[in-house]
Amino acid sequence: MRTAVISFPASNCDRDAYTALHQVTGQEPVMIWHRETEIPANVDFVVVPGGFSYGDYLRSGAIAARSPIVRDLIQKAGKGLTVAGFCNGFQVLTEAGLLPGALMRNDKLKFVCKPQSLSIVNGKSRFTSAYNGQKNVVYPVAHHDGNYFADKKTLDKLEKNGQVIFKYDENINGSARNIAGITNDAGNVLGMMPHPERAVDPLHGGTDGIKLFQSVLDAAL
């Protein structure tokens, strides 16, 4: 499986994503600068990483969502390319219209940074199948604007269609219905605030993130 990571000005988790993808696939990911205009045709999986793209000016992810490479990402995701956005990447995907809803300031207006227990709501998605019935994972969180919001109709649809993939076991930011991660209608685009790419090395506190990337690899085989 060929993978890629998109970097924006002030991305700070692009190397974490690179390391996680390299570890799981055994191949070096392609690093794509945001001013490039095309994702290589042989790429199967793209990660939009965390960080503070463009310093979170205007709204988190709003400027990055208008970068040249995102236009091609939108087109290729519409044709089935597998995409995952973590933290700021989730914000970019909502701002780009690839995922519904919005990420707002945390309800207590404080930056949250700690390991966080999550429930796997949909264990059959292309991002969770390798967990084989495991109900919970622990991923790090590190965000100030992670409060997921959508109107009731959208929230009902997400839950009914199995698009809610992860929920917080403890609501740390005010997110509607404890939602931590969702997919698009087709199931090929994932956005989540926690960081599975930071949970691939036991020296960093846990390895629960490995199976998320393994799930994507298995789905591509």
Order of alpha helices (4+ residues) and beta strands (2+ residues): beta-alpha-beta-beta-alpha-beta-alpha-beta-beta-beta-beta-alpha-beta-beta-beta-alpha
